[in-house]
Amino acid sequence: MTTPDDTMTSGTSGTSRTSGTVRTVVVTGGGTGIGRATAAAFAAGGADVYIVGRRAGPLQETAAAIAATPVAGDLATPDGVAAVVAALPEQIDVLVNNAGGNTDFDGVPDGADELTATADVWNRNWAANVLTAVLTTTALRPRMGAGGRIVNVGSIASPRGAGSYGAAKAALESWTVSLAADVGRDGITVNLVAPGLIVDTEFFRGRLSDERRMRLVAATATGRAGTPDDVASVIAFLASPGAAHITAQVVHVNGGAHSGR
């Protein structure tokens, strides 16, 4: 497997960067979990890494630990994205859209009627998992050139079904395909990595019971839960020169709990 620091050609306005140039990588949701592991992998390979997220505290702690640059902001709003983009370099080689998560764990507004609560649940998951990726990519696309890589982070919840969260991740998959078609002629690839159960993240908000964890592990062929590093290594490969002819694909990282066939 190619490592994150392998050279690639990339640049702005369709031009190519010379081999060996340090790449600039942006990882959204980069303060914890899969985002942190991904940022750490690229930083260890010598890339210039920027991690983006809403919470300044985790970003700063991670940035100090892995030698990355933290940029705090809300990627679900145009103004928030514009503020973040203003703090990023003019040249971007790799964009990892990892921000998101199942906002259903955050509950619904107190006293809300059923329709209002339903709208709130669906809008929040859409904003967290789809808008963050679409808005960030739209803003940074002009800064990416030939050899650029975009990797979106989806979920096993898309094919398995999981209410508003699964639907949002399914939308992200569909958009990945259309985006790949739009930017492919410019030498940019777009793929999606779909994790299954991944431990050592904040995804379940501490609500993953032992019973459910055992059930999810039992569904795998490998007999174990995944780790953030499992996902980060696949993202690193998709961002490498060896993956130059892989685009518009969904790569499942779930230990066999779901087949991508």
C-alpha positions in Angstrom: 0.0 0.0 0.0 1.3 3.4 -0.9 2.0 5.7 2.0 0.7 9.3 2.4 4.0 10.9 1.7 4.5 9.3 -1.7 4.8 12.0 -4.4 1.9 12.9 -6.7 1.5 15.5 -9.4 -1.0 18.2 -8.5 -1.5 21.9 -8.9 -3.8 24.8 -9.7 -5.4 25.7 -13.0 -4.7 22.3 -14.4 -0.9 22.6 -14.0 1.2 19.8 -12.3 3.3 20.2 -9.3 6.8 18.7 -9.5 7.4 15.3 -8.0 8.4 15.4 -4.4 6.6 18.6 -3.5 5.1 18.5 0.0 1.4 18.0 -0.3 -1.2 20.1 1.5 -4.0 18.1 3.1 -7.2 19.3 4.7 -9.1 16.9 7.0 -12.5 18.0 8.3 -13.7 16.6 11.6 -10.0 16.3 12.3 -9.9 16.7 16.0 -10.9 13.2 17.1 -11.5 9.6 16.0 -11.1 8.8 12.3 -10.3 12.4 11.4 -7.5 12.5 13.9 -6.0 9.2 12.8 -6.2 10.3 9.1 -4.5 13.6 9.9 -1.8 11.9 11.9 -1.1 9.5 9.0 -0.6 12.3 6.5 1.4 14.4 9.0 3.7 11.4 9.7 4.3 11.1 6.0 5.5 14.7 5.7 2.4 16.4 4.5 1.3 19.9 5.5 -1.9 19.1 7.3 -4.8 21.3 8.3 -7.5 20.0 10.6 -10.9 21.6 10.7 -13.8 21.2 13.2 -16.3 23.1 15.4 -14.5 22.6 18.7 -11.3 24.5 19.2 -10.1 22.5 22.2 -9.8 19.0 20.6 -8.4 20.6 17.4 -5.7 22.4 19.3 -4.8 19.2 21.3 -4.6 17.1 18.2 -2.7 19.7 16.3 0.0 19.9 19.0 0.2 16.1 19.1 0.6 15.5 15.4 2.1 18.7 14.1 -0.9 20.0 12.2 -2.6 23.4 11.9 -6.0 23.7 13.5 -8.8 25.8 12.0 -12.0 26.0 13.9 -15.3 26.7 12.2 -18.8 25.5 11.3 -18.8 23.8 7.9 -22.5 23.5 7.7 -23.1 27.2 6.9 -21.8 29.3 3.9 -20.4 31.9 6.3 -18.7 29.3 8.4 -17.1 27.7 5.4 -16.0 31.0 4.0 -14.2 31.9 7.3 -12.5 28.5 7.4 -11.4 28.7 3.8 -9.9 32.1 4.4 -7.5 30.4 6.8 -6.4 27.7 4.4 -3.6 27.7 1.8 -4.3 28.6 -1.8 -3.1 25.2 -2.9 -4.9 22.1 -1.7 -3.8 18.6 -2.8 -6.0 16.3 -0.7 -9.4 17.0 0.9 -10.9 14.5 3.4 -14.5 15.2 4.1 -14.8 13.5 7.5 -17.0 15.9 9.4 -20.4 14.6 10.4 -21.8 11.9 12.7 -25.3 10.7 13.7 -27.0 13.8 15.2 -29.9 11.6 16.3 -27.8 10.9 19.4 -28.2 14.6 20.3 -32.0 14.2 20.9 -34.8 16.5 19.8 -36.0 19.9 21.0 -38.0 19.7 24.3 -41.7 20.1 23.7 -41.5 19.8 19.9 -44.5 18.3 18.1 -43.9 15.2 15.9 -43.6 17.0 12.6 -41.3 19.7 14.1 -39.1 17.1 15.8 -38.9 15.0 12.6 -37.9 18.0 10.5 -35.2 18.9 13.1 -33.8 15.4 13.1 -33.5 15.1 9.4 -32.2 18.7 8.8 -29.5 18.2 11.4 -28.2 15.0 9.9 -28.4 16.5 6.4 -26.4 19.5 7.5 -23.8 17.6 9.4 -23.1 14.9 6.9 -24.0 16.3 3.5 -23.8 20.1 3.6 -20.4 20.1 5.4 -18.9 18.1 2.5 -20.7 19.8 -0.3 -20.0 23.3 0.9 -16.3 22.7 1.8 -15.6 21.0 -1.5 -17.3 23.7 -3.4 -15.2 26.3 -1.7 -11.9 24.4 -2.1 -12.4 23.0 -5.5 -10.8 26.0 -7.3 -7.7 25.4 -5.2 -7.2 21.8 -6.4 -5.6 20.8 -9.7 -4.5 17.7 -11.6 -3.6 14.9 -9.2 -5.9 16.2 -6.5 -7.8 13.8 -4.3 -11.1 14.1 -2.5 -12.1 11.4 -0.1 -15.6 11.4 1.6 -16.3 9.4 4.7 -19.7 7.6 4.6 -21.0 4.8 6.6 -22.3 1.2 6.6 -25.5 2.9 7.6 -26.1 3.9 4.0 -26.8 0.4 2.6 -28.0 -1.0 6.0 -30.5 1.8 6.7 -30.4 4.0 9.8 -33.1 6.6 9.6 -32.1 10.1 8.8 -28.4 9.3 9.4 -28.3 6.5 6.9 -30.3 8.5 4.3 -27.8 11.4 4.7 -24.8 9.0 4.1 -26.6 7.5 1.1 -26.9 11.0 -0.3 -23.2 11.5 0.3 -22.5 8.3 -1.8 -24.7 9.6 -4.7 -23.0 13.0 -4.6 -19.6 11.3 -4.6 -20.4 9.7 -8.0 -21.6 12.9 -9.6 -18.7 14.9 -8.2 -16.2 12.4 -9.6 -17.8 12.8 -13.0 -17.5 16.6 -12.7 -13.9 16.8 -11.8 -12.4 13.7 -13.4 -11.4 15.5 -16.6 -9.3 17.8 -14.4 -7.3 14.8 -13.0 -9.0 14.8 -9.6 -10.4 11.6 -8.1 -13.3 11.4 -5.7 -14.1 8.3 -3.6 -15.9 7.4 -0.5 -14.8 5.2 2.4 -17.7 3.6 4.4 -16.7 2.4 7.8 -18.6 -0.1 9.9 -18.2 -0.3 13.7 -15.2 1.7 14.6 -14.2 2.0 18.3 -12.2 4.8 19.9 -14.4 7.5 18.4 -17.1 9.8 19.8 -19.7 8.5 17.4 -21.9 6.8 19.9 -21.7 9.6 22.5 -20.9 6.9 25.1 -24.2 5.1 24.4 -22.9 1.9 22.8 -24.0 -0.9 25.1 -21.8 -4.0 25.5 -24.6 -6.1 24.1 -24.8 -4.1 20.9 -21.1 -3.9 20.5 -20.9 -7.7 20.8 -23.6 -8.1 18.2 -21.9 -5.8 15.8 -18.6 -7.5 16.2 -20.3 -10.9 15.7 -21.5 -9.7 12.3 -18.0 -9.3 11.0 -15.8 -11.9 9.4 -12.7 -10.7 11.2 -14.2 -11.1 14.6 -13.2 -7.6 15.8 -14.3 -4.0 15.7 -12.5 -1.6 13.4 -10.2 1.2 14.6 -9.6 4.7 13.3 -6.3 3.6 11.9 -8.1 0.9 9.8 -10.0 3.7 8.0 -7.1 6.1 7.9 -4.9 3.6 6.0 -7.6 3.2 3.3 -8.0 7.0 3.0 -4.3 7.3 2.6 -4.2 4.8 -0.2 -7.0 6.5 -2.1 -5.1 9.8 -1.8 -1.9 8.2 -3.2 -0.6 8.0 -6.8 -1.3 4.3 -6.8 -5.1 5.1 -6.7 -4.9 7.4 -9.7 -7.4 5.4 -11.7 -9.8 4.7 -8.8 -12.7 7.2 -8.7 -16.5 7.2 -8.0 -16.1 4.2 -5.8 -17.4 3.2 -2.3 -14.8 1.3 -0.3 -16.2 -0.6 2.7 -14.1 -0.9 5.8 -16.2 -3.1 8.1 -14.5 -6.5 8.5 -17.0 -8.2 6.3 -20.1 -7.1 8.1 -21.4 -5.8 4.8 -20.3 -6.8 1.3 -20.0 -4.0 -1.3 -20.9 -6.3 -4.2 
